[in-house]
Amino acid sequence: MNFQSITLNPGSERRLKAGHLWIYSNEIDTRQSPLKQYVAGEQVVVQDARGKALGIAYVNPANLICGRLVSRDIRYPLDRSLLVHRLKVALGLREMHFSAPCYRLVYGESDGLPGLVIDRFFDLFVVQISTAGMEAVRDAIVEALNKVFQPQAILFRNDGKMRAMEGLDSYIEVLQGEVPELAPLEENGVRLVAPVLDGQKTGWFYDHRDNRARMMQLVKGKRVLDLFSYVGGWGAQALAAGASEVVCVDASQTALDVAAENARLNQGEMRFKGLRGDAFDICKALIAEGEKFDLVITDPPAFIQRRKDIRNGERAYSRINNFAMRLLAKEGVLIAGSCSMHLTRDSLVDILRGNTRELDRSGQLFIQGHQGADHPVHPAIPETEYLKACFLRVLPAS
């Protein structure tokens, strides 16, 4: 297969040689490689300023990140064969850690497949493509999945925000088999369901799995408040672990209906309560009513989506965790989560420290949680590490 080449400016190969996979538009020698000559999604041979090949990337000349390396050997382009190999390697990591086949099977760059996410729900595979380069090999992705797994069903949830930046249309399509409205899954030994067709992202968030397992050790006989609960990933597992009561708060009634079903699946329907509305407003109302909980979870959507949002986002994290602390019973536990890549772990800890001092409390930070093994961190790409969970015991000032 003959590919065009793309030449880097002198010195711009250093990041790629250090392990990174991204190529920025200002790193391209546009005299030798005018960007307008490339079609979004096509594969090219990347070479340094001296003409030495560094690997194969797919390109999108309209983006700041205009290339993503998919192979460091120019004999192996991104095709069905390479996809089969990468899927098998990704599967090996997941099978090391999880007994049930429910996990994020492919996590983009960390699995050598930038622009591709695949979540597995037993024999149902939910695929998200976010780049033109991956869209160009869509059929090969389906063929590779069938070669490695023989899935009962494949669903494409190609409706993410990044697609518009790549010049791609949004669509949701069942490629194969029948996809139920609620797909069964298992996490931490707990039976659950996820709305894969019309829920958020792929329908489920596997990334907090380890943090939820730690939470389950703390909740027996406890009253739990799950803020931004979505479909009850935290709340339903708290019920399965013996929580005396779980209150889930979310803006979506549809999500709360699924949370109620997850409670029912775990014999917790009589201990479950769903509150629909803005989490900040509901917290204020619960504080006014004098409600107290033994454990409060704050797992909001990303308050900081871009660097320019950092200041406002930090205020939002501070405000919701202030409310959460005010709702804690004596010596209660706060689990403060963040999926904002631009919020550092140190910043989140500092926000929580500030919250305790505002309320004349003291805190004991006893667990700092991370994303699970099915969301591996690429050592050269810090953006692949994004998830944080701080377990804080909140005490009266002494």
DRENKOLKOL-852967 format. One record per atom (N, C-alpha, C): x, y, z. Coordinates in pm, whole numbers, padded with zeros to 5 digits, always signed. Example, Ala and Ser with C-alpha at 12.3 -4.5 7.8 and 13.67 -1.06 7.14 Angstrom:
residues 2
+01319-00569+00780/+01230-00450+00780/+01320-00330+00780/+01285-00225+00708/+01367-00106+00714/+01290+00003+00787/
***
This chain:
residues 398
+00085-00119+00000/+00000+00000+00000/+00089+00124+00000/+00066+00212-00096/+00147+00332-00109/+00079+00450-00041/+00151+00514+00051/+00099+00630+00121/+00182+00753+00086/+00117+00868+00089/+00192+00992+00083/+00277+01003+00211/+00377+01088+00206/+00457+01114+00326/+00426+01254+00377/+00456+01274+00505/+00443+01405+00566/+00572+01430+00643/+00632+01546+00623/+00763+01574+00679/+00753+01672+00795/+00822+01641+00904/+00821+01726+01023/+00932+01831+01015/+00910+01938+01088/+01016+02039+01104/+01131+01979+01186/+01253+02034+01170/+01366+01984+01250/+01336+01989+01400/+01360+01879+01468/+01339+01871+01613/+01199+01829+01654/+01104+01835+01561/+00965+01804+01598/+00940+01655+01617/+01040+01574+01585/+01023+01429+01602/+01048+01386+01746/+01100+01478+01831/+01142+01437+01965/+01028+01380+02048/+00911+01446+02043/+00797+01397+02123/+00753+01258+02075/+00751+01238+01943/+00711+01107+01891/+00811+01000+01934/+00939+01033+01928/+01041+00935+01969/+01033+00906+02119/+00983+01004+02196/+00968+00984+02341/+00843+00905+02376/+00760+00875+02275/+00644+00790+02300/+00510+00850+02267/+00504+00982+02246/+00376+01047+02218/+00325+01005+02081/+00194+01024+02060/+00133+00982+01934/+00078+01098+01853/+00077+01219+01908/+00013+01331+01840/+00114+01414+01761/+00067+01467+01649/+00144+01559+01567/+00063+01687+01552/+00122+01800+01590/+00052+01928+01579/+00082+01992+01444/-00012+02073+01398/+00001+02133+01265/+00126+02221+01252/+00167+02286+01363/+00286+02372+01355/+00417+02292+01358/+00406+02159+01367/+00525+02074+01362/+00552+02022+01220/+00464+02054+01127/+00476+02006+00990/+00555+02104+00906/+00648+02053+00826/+00717+02134+00727/+00622+02153+00609/+00549+02264+00610/+00443+02283+00510/+00496+02319+00372/+00626+02349+00361/+00684+02369+00228/+00698+02234+00157/+00744+02136+00231/+00756+02002+00172/+00624+01926+00176/+00541+01958+00276/+00416+01883+00296/+00300+01981+00314/+00255+02048+00207/+00141+02140+00219/+00019+02065+00272/-00039+02114+00380/-00147+02040+00445/-00268+02023+00354/-00287+02117+00261/-00406+02111+00175/-00403+01991+00080/-00288+01925+00068/-00281+01811-00024/-00333+01682+00039/-00363+01687+00168/-00408+01566+00237/-00559+01569+00261/-00619+01452+00255/-00762+01436+00281/-00780+01392+00425/-00878+01451+00494/-00903+01413+00633/-00927+01263+00645/-00848+01200+00732/-00862+01057+00756/-00763+00970+00683/-00690+01025+00586/-00597+00939+00511/-00474+00909+00594/-00412+00796+00565/-00291+00754+00634/-00168+00800+00555/-00066+00839+00629/+00057+00890+00568/+00177+00831+00642/+00290+00827+00571/+00417+00793+00635/+00475+00922+00695/+00504+00919+00824/+00561+01035+00892/+00713+01023+00887/+00779+01131+00843/+00925+01127+00841/+00982+01254+00903/+01102+01240+00960/+01166+01356+01021/+01229+01443+00912/+01292+01551+00953/+01344+01649+00857/+01454+01591+00768/+01515+01481+00810/+01619+01417+00730/+01564+01306+00641/+01432+01288+00647/+01369+01188+00562/+01359+01049+00622/+01392+01035+00751/+01382+00904+00815/+01238+00877+00857/+01185+00760+00820/+01047+00725+00853/+01033+00699+01002/+00928+00756+01061/+00899+00739+01204/+00779+00650+01228/+00699+00625+01124/+00581+00542+01139/+00469+00589+01048/+00351+00539+01076/+00232+00574+00998/+00133+00646+01089/+00078+00755+01040/-00025+00830+01112/-00143+00852+01020/-00260+00874+01078/-00368+00930+00997/-00374+01079+01024/-00423+01156+00927/-00416+01301+00936/-00553+01366+00921/-00562+01485+00975/-00675+01574+00949/-00618+01715+00942/-00595+01765+00821/-00526+01895+00806/-00602+02013+00865/-00730+01996+00898/-00809+02108+00951/-00794+02126+01101/-00727+02033+01169/-00720+02036+01316/-00581+02075+01366/-00579+02132+01488/-00451+02161+01552/-00371+02033+01571/-00437+01927+01627/-00375+01795+01628/-00405+01736+01491/-00310+01752+01400/-00341+01717+01261/-00297+01576+01225/-00230+01508+01318/-00192+01370+01293/-00188+01289+01420/-00221+01160+01407/-00213+01068+01521/-00144+00941+01474/-00033+00909+01538/+00046+00793+01499/-00030+00665+01534/-00038+00572+01438/-00107+00445+01462/-00012+00326+01453/+00108+00347+01396/+00205+00239+01386/+00344+00299+01376/+00440+00238+01442/+00579+00283+01432/+00658+00201+01329/+00590+00112+01262/+00651+00030+01156/+00569+00052+01030/+00635+00108+00928/+00558+00145+00807/+00508+00024+00730/+00546-00096+00774/+00490-00217+00710/+00350-00248+00760/+00309-00183+00869/+00181-00218+00931/+00090-00095+00942/+00014-00067+00838/-00082+00044+00845/-00203+00007+00931/-00288+00103+00953/-00411+00078+01028/-00511+00009+00936/-00524-00120+00952/-00616-00199+00871/-00673-00311+00958/-00748-00401+00896/-00812-00508+00971/-00710-00589+01050/-00597-00620+00989/-00496-00703+01054/-00440-00635+01179/-00405-00506+01168/-00352-00435+01284/-00459-00419+01392/-00582-00394+01350/-00692-00382+01447/-00713-00512+01524/-00708-00625+01453/-00720-00755+01521/-00609-00770+01625/-00488-00738+01587/-00375-00748+01680/-00394-00658+01802/-00433-00532+01778/-00449-00439+01891/-00565-00481+01981/-00671-00534+01924/-00784-00581+02006/-00741-00697+02095/-00660-00787+02041/-00614-00901+02121/-00523-00855+02235/-00436-00757+02207/-00349-00704+02312/-00432-00634+02420/-00532-00556+02378/-00621-00487+02473/-00698-00588+02558/-00746-00693+02494/-00821-00797+02567/-00734-00861+02674/-00607-00883+02642/-00517-00945+02739/-00509-00868+02870/-00503-00734+02861/-00498-00652+02982/-00627-00666+03062/-00740-00662+02993/-00870-00669+03064/-00889-00804+03129/-00849-00910+03061/-00867-01043+03119/-00775-01067+03237/-00667-00990+03248/-00582-00997+03367/-00656-00947+03491/-00754-00857+03472/-00813-00786+03586/-00960-00817+03612/-01034-00861+03511/-01179-00870+03528/-01228-01010+03492/-01309-01067+03582/-01363-01201+03557/-01483-01196+03463/-01563-01090+03471/-01680-01077+03383/-01641-00991+03261/-01690-01026+03142/-01654-00951+03021/-01734-00821+03008/-01715-00733+03105/-01782-00603+03107/-01676-00500+03145/-01635-00419+03048/-01526-00325+03072/-01507-00237+02950/-01422-00135+02964/-01377-00060+02847/-01270-00145+02779/-01302-00193+02662/-01210-00281+02588/-01100-00201+02520/-01136-00086+02464/-01037-00001+02395/-01049+00140+02450/-00936+00194+02494/-00930+00330+02548/-00831+00411+02465/-00869+00438+02341/-00797+00528+02253/-00647+00508+02247/-00574+00619+02265/-00428+00619+02255/-00363+00517+02346/-00420+00494+02463/-00358+00402+02560/-00357+00259+02510/-00444+00227+02414/-00446+00095+02353/-00396+00098+02208/-00324+00207+02173/-00268+00217+02039/-00369+00242+01930/-00490+00288+01969/-00596+00312+01872/-00659+00449+01896/-00584+00556+01867/-00637+00690+01892/-00766+00716+01816/-00860+00780+01886/-00988+00810+01824/-01091+00700+01834/-01058+00592+01907/-01150+00478+01918/-01172+00440+02064/-01297+00427+02102/-01337+00375+02233/-01436+00262+02209/-01416+00152+02278/-01511+00040+02272/-01541-00005+02414/-01668-00002+02451/-01711-00056+02580/-01783-00189+02556/-01754-00284+02643/-01808-00419+02627/-01910-00447+02737/-02024-00498+02696/-02130-00541+02787/-02160-00687+02752/-02084-00779+02809/-02090-00920+02773/-02065-00934+02622/-02167-00973+02544/-02147-00993+02400/-02201-00877+02316/-02227-00764+02382/-02265-00641+02312/-02147-00544+02319/-02108-00490+02204/-01994-00399+02196/-02043-00263+02148/-02018-00160+02228/-02059-00023+02195/-01934+00053+02152/-01936+00102+02029/-01819+00162+01965/-01840+00312+01951/-01737+00389+01988/-01738+00534+01966/-01615+00572+01885/-01639+00636+01771/-01531+00687+01686/-01535+00838+01692/-01418+00900+01718/-01416+01046+01733/-01328+01117+01632/-01261+01043+01543/-01170+01104+01447/-01197+01054+01306/-01160+01137+01207/-01179+01100+01067/-01095+00978+01030/-00977+00965+01090/-00892+00850+01061/-00954+00719+01102/-01020+00717+01217/-01088+00595+01260/-01216+00572+01180/-01286+00680+01146/-01407+00665+01066/-01375+00601+00930/-01256+00630+00878/-01216+00576+00748/-01199+00424+00751/-01175+00366+00870/-01159+00221+00880/-01274+00159+00959/-01389+00223+00955/-01505+00176+01029/-01539+00031+00997/-01542-00003+00869/-01577-00140+00831/-01474-00240+00883/-01347-00199+00881/-01241-00286+00931/-01254-00309+01082/-01303-00208+01155/-01327-00223+01299/-01431-00331+01324/-01539-00328+01247/-01644-00429+01260/-01589-00568+01227/-01512-00578+01119/-01455-00707+01081/-01361-00759+01189/-01280-00670+01246/-01186-00712+01350/-01260-00760+01476/-01365-00688+01514/-01445-00730+01630/-01504-00869+01607/-01553-00893+01486/-01612-01024+01456/-01506-01133+01452/-01387-01099+01409/-01278-01197+01406/-01237-01238+01547/-01225-01140+01638/-01173-01169+01772/-01282-01217+01867/-01404-01163+01856/-01505-01185+01959/-01634-01252+01912/-01666-01248+01785/-01797-01294+01737/-01912-01236+01820/-01926-01104+01824/-02027-01040+01910/-02170-01075+01867/-02258-01076+01965/-02401-01087+01934/-02453-00957+01875/-02396-00844+01920/-02444-00715+01872/-02332-00613+01875/-02335-00521+01777/-02241-00408+01772/-02322-00282+01751/-02301-00185+01841/-02371-00056+01834/-02267+00055+01817/-02289+00142+01719/-02206+00261+01704/-02276+00379+01769/-02212+00437+01873/-02261+00559+01938/-02171+00674+01895/-02182+00710+01769/-02095+00813+01712/-02164+00949+01718/-02183+00997+01841/-02252+01125+01862/-02176+01213+01959/-02044+01192+01970/-01963+01272+02061/-01929+01409+02004/-01889+01499+02094/-01861+01638+02055/-01742+01651+01961/-01644+01563+01975/-01522+01576+01895/-01548+01556+01746/-01654+01485+01713/-01677+01453+01571/-01699+01579+01488/-01768+01676+01543/-01791+01800+01468/-01659+01869+01437/-01565+01867+01533/-01434+01928+01511/-01357+01854+01401/-01388+01728+01381/-01321+01648+01279/-01396+01653+01145/-01506+01729+01140/-01584+01736+01018/-01670+01614+00993/-01707+01544+01100/-01785+01421+01089/-01929+01441+01135/-02020+01370+01072/-02160+01372+01114/-02176+01288+01240/-02283+01318+01315/-02319+01238+01432/-02424+01135+01392/-02412+01016+01448/-02515+00914+01423/-02507+00805+01528/-02618+00740+01548/-02627+00620+01633/-02681+00510+01544/-02610+00398+01536/-02649+00293+01442/-02619+00156+01499/-02717+00066+01488/-02695-00073+01522/-02636-00141+01399/-02511-00184+01410/-02441-00244+01296/-02470-00392+01284/-02505-00452+01394/-02516-00598+01395/-02600-00643+01513/-02686-00741+01491/-02764-00800+01599/-02872-00708+01652/-02924-00742+01768/-03029-00665+01834/-02974-00606+01963/-03001-00477+01981/-02951-00405+02099/-03069-00373+02190/-03068-00423+02313/-03179-00394+02405/-03175-00251+02455/-03290-00201+02499/-03295-00066+02555/-03206-00055+02678/-03206-00160+02760/-03119-00166+02877/-03028-00287+02864/-02899-00263+02851/-02803-00372+02835/-02754-00421+02970/-02755-00551+02994/-02704-00602+03121/-02552-00591+03128/-02502-00570+03250/-02358-00568+03276/-02334-00613+03418/-02208-00637+03449/-02170-00672+03586/-02049-00588+03625/-02055-00529+03744/-01942-00451+03795/-01926-00481+03943/-01806-00516+03982/-01778-00549+04123/-01872-00658+04176/-01908-00751+04086/-01996-00860+04124/-02142-00823+04136/-02177-00701+04096/-02314-00651+04108/-02382-00652+03970/-02503-00703+03964/-02580-00704+03839/-02642-00566+03817/-02626-00513+03695/-02673-00380+03663/-02720-00375+03517/-02781-00262+03479/-02818-00240+03339/-02778-00098+03299/-02757-00079+03168/-02716+00052+03117/-02796+00086+02991/-02839+00212+02977/-02915+00255+02858/-02819+00287+02742/-02774+00184+02672/-02669+00203+02573/-02715+00279+02449/-02843+00273+02419/-02894+00339+02298/-02909+00490+02314/-02955+00532+02432/-02983+00675+02447/-02930+00735+02576/-02839+00665+02643/-02779+00719+02764/-02660+00808+02731/-02590+00850+02835/-02471+00932+02815/-02355+00848+02763/-02281+00905+02669/-02163+00838+02609/-02203+00698+02562/-02138+00594+02616/-02173+00457+02574/-02286+00398+02659/-02338+00475+02754/-02444+00426+02841/-02399+00397+02983/-02269+00379+03004/-02216+00344+03136/-02078+00406+03151/-02037+00429+03276/-01903+00482+03305/-01828+00378+03388/-01746+00300+03320/-01669+00196+03388/-01550+00252+03467/-01515+00378+03444/-01387+00429+03495/-01378+00433+03648/-01492+00449+03717/-01490+00456+03864/-01505+00319+03931/-01492+00211+03856/-01516+00078+03910/-01441+00053+04041/-01309+00080+04043/-01230+00053+04163/-01272+00141+04280/-01308+00265+04251/-01351+00356+04357/-01486+00312+04414/-01572+00261+04329/-01700+00208+04379/-01679+00084+04465/-01583+00001+04428/-01553-00117+04510/-01507-00075+04649/-01426+00030+04656/-01382+00079+04787/-01498+00139+04864/-01586+00209+04795/-01706+00265+04859/-01791+00155+04921/-01802+00042+04852/-01888-00066+04900/-01844-00119+05036/-01718-00102+05068/-01666-00148+05198/-01708-00056+05313/-01764+00061+05280/-01789+00164+05382/-01937+00186+05414/-02028+00122+05339/-02167+00169+05342/-02266+00078+05415/-02225-00035+05463/-02322-00124+05526/-02392-00056+05642/-02525-00053+05637/-02604+00010+05741/-02602+00161+05737/-02545+00221+05633/-02529+00366+05626/-02632+00430+05533/-02655+00558+05556/-02742+00638+05470/-02654+00711+05370/-02684+00697+05241/-02595+00742+05134/-02668+00840+05042/-02598+00948+05006/-02647+01045+04908/-02556+01039+04786/-02614+01013+04669/-02540+01000+04544/-02579+01116+04453/-02492+01219+04447/-02519+01338+04367/-02467+01321+04225/-02543+01373+04127/-02514+01351+03985/-02509+01200+03958/-02612+01132+04003/-02608+00986+04009/-02616+00917+03875/-02666+00986+03770/-02691+00923+03641/-02777+00799+03666/-02734+00679+03626/-02820+00561+03638/-02790+00479+03763/-02722+00542+03860/-02703+00477+03989/-02583+00385+03997/-02478+00417+03922/-02358+00334+03930/-02303+00323+04071/-02298+00435+04141/-02257+00434+04282/-02371+00385+04372/-02487+00444+04354/-02599+00418+04445/-02644+00273+04448/-02657+00212+04330/-02703+00073+04325/-02601-00020+04389/-02473+00010+04371/-02370-00075+04433/-02365-00052+04584/-02399+00068+04628/-02411+00091+04772/-02525+00007+04830/-02636+00000+04757/-02749-00083+04803/-02709-00230+04806/-02637-00275+04702/-02593-00415+04699/-02501-00447+04816/-02429-00345+04865/-02335-00365+04976/-02401-00346+05112/-02532-00321+05115/-02603-00316+05242/-02633-00179+05298/-02626-00074+05216/-02664+00059+05265/-02809+00057+05313/-02836+00130+05421/-02972+00132+05476/-03067+00213+05388/-03013+00318+05323/-03093+00400+05232/-02999+00469+05135/-03042+00482+05010/-02966+00557+04909/-03058+00656+04842/-03016+00782+04839/-03088+00887+04768/-03004+00926+04647/-03060+00906+04528/-02991+00943+04404/-03049+01074+04351/-02960+01164+04312/-03001+01296+04262/-02948+01313+04120/-03038+01343+04026/-02995+01366+03889/-03096+01457+03820/-03049+01528+03716/-03137+01618+03642/-03228+01543+03547/-03197+01418+03516/-03273+01340+03418/-03363+01238+03484/-03492+01247+03458/-03585+01149+03512/-03561+01013+03449/-03525+01012+03321/-03495+00886+03254/-03380+00814+03323/-03275+00889+03356/-03161+00829+03427/-03204+00776+03563/-03287+00850+03634/-03333+00805+03766/-03421+00681+03754/-03497+00669+03645/-03578+00548+03624/-03488+00426+03608/-03377+00443+03536/-03282+00332+03522/-03214+00304+03656/-03183+00410+03732/-03125+00391+03865/-03220+00310+03954/-03349+00339+03943/-03449+00263+04020/-03449+00116+03980/-03434+00091+03849/-03427-00048+03802/-03301-00116+03854/-03190-00044+03858/-03067-00103+03914/-03082-00129+04063/-03156-00044+04132/-03185-00070+04273/-03268-00198+04287/-03369-00210+04201/-03457-00329+04207/-03378-00457+04181/-03286-00452+04084/-03206-00571+04052/-03123-00617+04171/-03101-00526+04265/-03019-00559+04382/-03099-00558+04512/-03229-00588+04497/-03321-00599+04612/-03317-00474+04699/-03301-00359+04633/-03291-00235+04710/-03400-00135+04680/-03508-00179+04611/-03609-00080+04571/-03674-00010+04690/-03687-00079+04804/-03750-00018+04921/-03654+00074+04996/-03527+00066+04963/-03426+00152+05028/-03377+00261+04935/-03441+00275+04819/-03398+00369+04715/-03495+00486+04703/-03438+00604+04682/-03519+00722+04654/-03450+00804+04547/-03525+00847+04446/-03470+00931+04341/-03524+01072+04351/-03436+01170+04342/-03476+01311+04343/-03430+01374+04212/-03527+01424+04134/-03492+01485+04007/-03475+01636+04024/-03366+01688+03968/-03345+01832+03972/-03199+01869+03970/-03172+01997+03977/-03036+02047+03983/-02973+02009+04117/-02856+01947+04112/-02793+01897+04235/-02765+02008+04335/-02726+02126+04288/-02699+02237+04378/-02827+02280+04451/-02936+02291+04375/-03064+02332+04435/-03115+02227+04533/-03102+02101+04497/-03150+01995+04586/-03066+01989+04713/-02937+02011+04701/-02852+02015+04822/-02898+02127+04915/-02924+02245+04860/-02970+02356+04944/-03100+02320+05015/-03192+02254+04943/-03319+02214+05003/-03297+02110+05114/-03209+02013+05089/-03183+01910+05190/-03117+01969+05315/-03029+02066+05294/-02966+02135+05409/-03072+02208+05489/-03162+02277+05420/-03269+02352+05488/-03360+02260+05568/-03376+02136+05518/-03462+02038+05586/-03390+01966+05699/-03261+01994+05716/-03185+01931+05824/-03145+01787+05797/-03143+01744+05670/-03108+01607+05636/-02959+01582+05661/-02927+01459+05699/-02788+01419+05721/-02766+01280+05662/-02647+01260+05608/-02610+01132+05546/-02475+01088+05600/-02457+00956+05608/-02330+00902+05655/-02221+00910+05548/-02263+00904+05423/-02168+00909+05312/-02232+00984+05197/-02158+01078+05139/-02206+01156+05025/-02106+01142+04911/-02158+01115+04792/-02076+01103+04671/-02105+01222+04581/-02000+01292+04539/-02014+01397+04438/-01935+01353+04315/-02004+01312+04213/-01940+01265+04090/-02001+01339+03971/-01972+01468+03959/-02036+01550+03857/-01976+01528+03719/-02047+01573+03614/-01982+01579+03482/-01866+01677+03488/-01784+01678+03384/-01665+01763+03385/-01705+01910+03393/-01675+01974+03506/-01700+02117+03520/-01595+02199+03444/-01483+02135+03409/-01376+02205+03338/-01349+02129+03208/-01404+02179+03098/-01386+02111+02970/-01269+02167+02891/-01235+02295+02918/-01122+02359+02850/-01041+02436+02954/-00918+02465+02918/-00830+02535+03013/-00891+02667+03060/-00959+02737+02971/-01016+02866+03008/-01129+02854+03110/-01178+02731+03131/-01286+02709+03227/-01236+02678+03367/-01104+02675+03386/-01049+02624+03513/-01101+02702+03632/-01097+02832+03628/-01137+02911+03745/-01283+02889+03781/-01372+02900+03682/-01514+02879+03710/-01541+02735+03751/-01470+02643+03689/-01488+02502+03724/-01445+02472+03867/-01334+02529+03909/-01289+02507+04047/-01390+02562+04146/-01453+02674+04111/-01557+02728+04199/-01674+02630+04210/-01711+02569+04098/-01823+02474+04100/-01789+02351+04185/-01667+02299+04171/-01625+02186+04255/-01626+02226+04403/-01581+02346+04433/-01578+02392+04571/-01720+02403+04626/-01809+02457+04546/-01946+02480+04593/-02019+02348+04620/-02008+02251+04528/-02082+02126+04548/-02026+02047+04665/-01894+02051+04685/-01836+01977+04796/-01859+02046+04930/-01876+02179+04928/-01917+02250+05049/-02056+02203+05091/-02148+02199+04993/-02284+02151+05023/-02279+02008+05077/-02198+01923+05012/-02191+01783+05052/-02143+01769+05196/-02042+01846+05235/-01992+01840+05372/-02098+01885+05472/-02176+01982+05434/-02282+02031+05525/-02393+01928+05542/-02400+01833+05451/-02502+01728+05460/-02451+01602+05529/-02324+01602+05569/-02267+01484+05633/-02300+01479+05782/-02331+01360+05826/-02345+01337+05970/-02207+01342+06034/-02204+01342+06167/-02077+01349+06239/-01985+01236+06195/-01862+01271+06162/-01760+01178+06117/-01801+01104+05989/-01881+01173+05906/-01923+01116+05780/-01812+01118+05676/-01835+01048+05566/-01735+01034+05460/-01786+01099+05332/-01700+01181+05273/-01727+01241+05143/-01638+01172+05039/-01700+01128+04929/-01624+01080+04813/-01640+01185+04705/-01533+01261+04682/-01536+01372+04587/-01467+01328+04458/-01545+01316+04351/-01490+01272+04224/-01476+01387+04126/-01388+01368+04029/-01373+01463+03919/-01325+01388+03796/-01393+01413+03684/-01349+01357+03556/-01292+01467+03466/-01262+01584+03525/-01205+01696+03450/-01054+01677+03437/-01007+01656+03316/-00863+01638+03294/-00784+01760+03340/-00845+01880+03326/-00773+02003+03358/-00774+02038+03507/-00842+01957+03588/-00835+01976+03734/-00732+01878+03787/-00624+01929+03841/-00521+01839+03893/-00567+01778+04025/-00503+01668+04060/-00534+01603+04187/-00502+01696+04304/-00390+01766+04294/-00352+01859+04401/-00456+01970+04416/-00511+02016+04303/-00612+02122+04309/-00738+02073+04378/-00780+01949+04346/-00899+01894+04410/-00877+01879+04561/-00761+01831+04600/-00731+01819+04744/-00732+01956+04810/-00679+02056+04741/-00675+02191+04798/-00816+02247+04811/-00902+02217+04714/-01042+02260+04724/-01108+02198+04846/-01086+02071+04869/-01147+02003+04983/-01091+02056+05115/-00961+02085+05117/-00902+02146+05237/-00970+02279+05266/-00988+02360+05160/-01055+02489+05178/-01198+02473+05227/-01268+02370+05175/-01405+02344+05220/-01410+02314+05369/-01318+02232+05417/-01322+02197+05559/-01298+02320+05646/-01208+02409+05602/-01179+02527+05683/-01295+02627+05679/-01361+02639+05564/-01478+02727+05555/-01584+02687+05657/-01596+02556+05681/-01701+02503+05768/-01649+02474+05909/-01526+02517+05938/-01465+02493+06068/-01462+02344+06100/-01423+02265+06003/-01407+02120+06019/-01261+02083+05993/-01230+01958+06018/-01100+01905+05977/-01127+01779+05894/-01031+01743+05812/-01052+01630+05722/-00940+01528+05730/-00976+01402+05704/-00878+01295+05694/-00892+01233+05555/-00796+01259+05470/-00797+01203+05335/-00736+01064+05341/-00818+00961+05326/-00767+00827+05352/-00757+00738+05227/-00819+00780+05117/-00801+00709+04990/-00798+00813+04879/-00705+00798+04787/-00707+00877+04664/-00719+00780+04547/-00836+00780+04487/-00866+00682+04383/-00834+00732+04243/-00819+00635+04153/-00782+00661+04015/-00878+00586+03922/-00858+00602+03792/-00934+00525+03695/-00887+00381+03696/-00975+00290+03652/-00946+00148+03659/-00851+00100+03552/-00818-00029+03559/-00719-00088+03468/-00768-00092+03323/-00899-00080+03302/-00949-00076+03164/-00943+00065+03106/-00887+00159+03182/-00857+00295+03134/-00708+00321+03160/-00620+00240+03098/-00477+00253+03129/-00423+00389+03086/-00324+00436+03160/-00261+00565+03131/-00144+00544+03036/-00140+00620+02929/-00025+00616+02838/+00085+00700+02902/+00202+00643+02930/+00306+00715+03004/+00352+00844+02937/+00338+00853+02806/+00384+00973+02735/+00272+01074+02709/+00148+01037+02746/+00034+01124+02716/-00043+01151+02844/-00008+01258+02916/-00073+01285+03045/-00223+01305+03033/-00271+01342+02914/-00416+01361+02896/-00496+01233+02916/-00429+01117+02909/-00502+00991+02927/-00531+00962+03074/-00471+01040+03165/-00503+01027+03308/-00592+01144+03347/-00714+01116+03384/-00810+01225+03408/-00893+01207+03534/-00911+01084+03580/-01009+01057+03685/-00947+01067+03824/-01023+01129+03915/-00979+01143+04054/-01096+01114+04147/-01066+01054+04261/-01168+01032+04364/-01100+01042+04499/-01140+01141+04578/-01084+01161+04712/-01184+01116+04817/-01142+01023+04901/-01224+00976+05011/-01182+01053+05136/-01271+01136+05186/-01237+01227+05295/-01331+01206+05413/-01276+01175+05528/-01356+01170+05651/-01358+01311+05711/-01478+01362+05732/-01494+01500+05777/-01529+01502+05926/-01445+01569+06003/-01456+01567+06149/-01481+01708+06203/-01540+01717+06321/-01550+01849+06385/-01411+01903+06413/-01396+02034+06408/-01267+02096+06438/-01226+02062+06580/-01098+02039+06598/-01052+02004+06733/-00930+02087+06770/
***
